Amino acid sequence: MKLEGVRYEGVWINDLQNGYGKEIWNDGSRYEGHYVNGKKEGKGVYNWPNGTSYEGEWKNNLMDGFVTLLNIVGNL
């Protein structure tokens, strides 16, 4: 299924993203991780087009808990 401006590859249950999947936006941003009822939930990695990335926990579509954030110059 294709959403406007987003490509999603993964499991759909009741027309919502569920389980493991990947989202890729037109600007080059991408998320790879777990979904529950259409929201990012559990472990996942989000990459911005500038090279910054977030790897950690998600709760109700928001970054949550212990994380690793790598900025564009490669520092933690």
N, C-alpha and C positions, 0 to 999 in steps of 0.2 A: 504494500500500500504506500502511496506517496502523499505526503502532506505538503501544503504550499510552502516552498522555500526549504523543505527538509526532506531528506531521504532516510527512511527507517528500514532497517533489516533486522528482523527478529520475530518473536512470537506475538500474536494478537489473540486475546481472549475477550469476547463480548465487545468487540470494536475498541479495545484498549490495549496498549503495550503491556505485556506481562512476561516475566522471565528475563532471560539474557537477550540483549539487543544492541544495535548501534544506530546512532542518529548522526547524519552529516548535513550541515547547513550550507547554503550557497556561498557564504563568506569563507568557508574552509574550516569553521569550528566543527568539532566532533565530540561525541560522547559515546563511550562504550562501557556497558555495565548492566546492572539489574534494574528492572521496572516492576512496580506493583500498581495495578489499576491506572496505568497511563502516566505514572510519576516515577522519577528516579528514586530508587530506594535500595539501600544496602551499598555494596562496594561498586565503585565506578571510577572511570578516568575521563576528565574533560580536557580537551586540548583547544587552545585558542589559535587563530591564524598567525599570531606574532611569535609562537613558540612556547609561550607560557602554558603550563599544565598543572592540573589539580588531580591528585590521586588520593582517594579516601572514601569516607562514608557519606551517604546521602540519606536524607530523611524528608519525606513529603516534598520532593523536588528541590531541596536546598542542601548545600554543603553542610556537613554536620560531623562533629567529633574529631578524632585524630586524623591528620592529613599530612601529605607531602605536597608542597607547592614549589614548583620549579619555575623561576622567572626567566626572562628572555636572555639573560647573560649567564645562566647556568648555576646561579647560587641558590642555596636553600634558605 
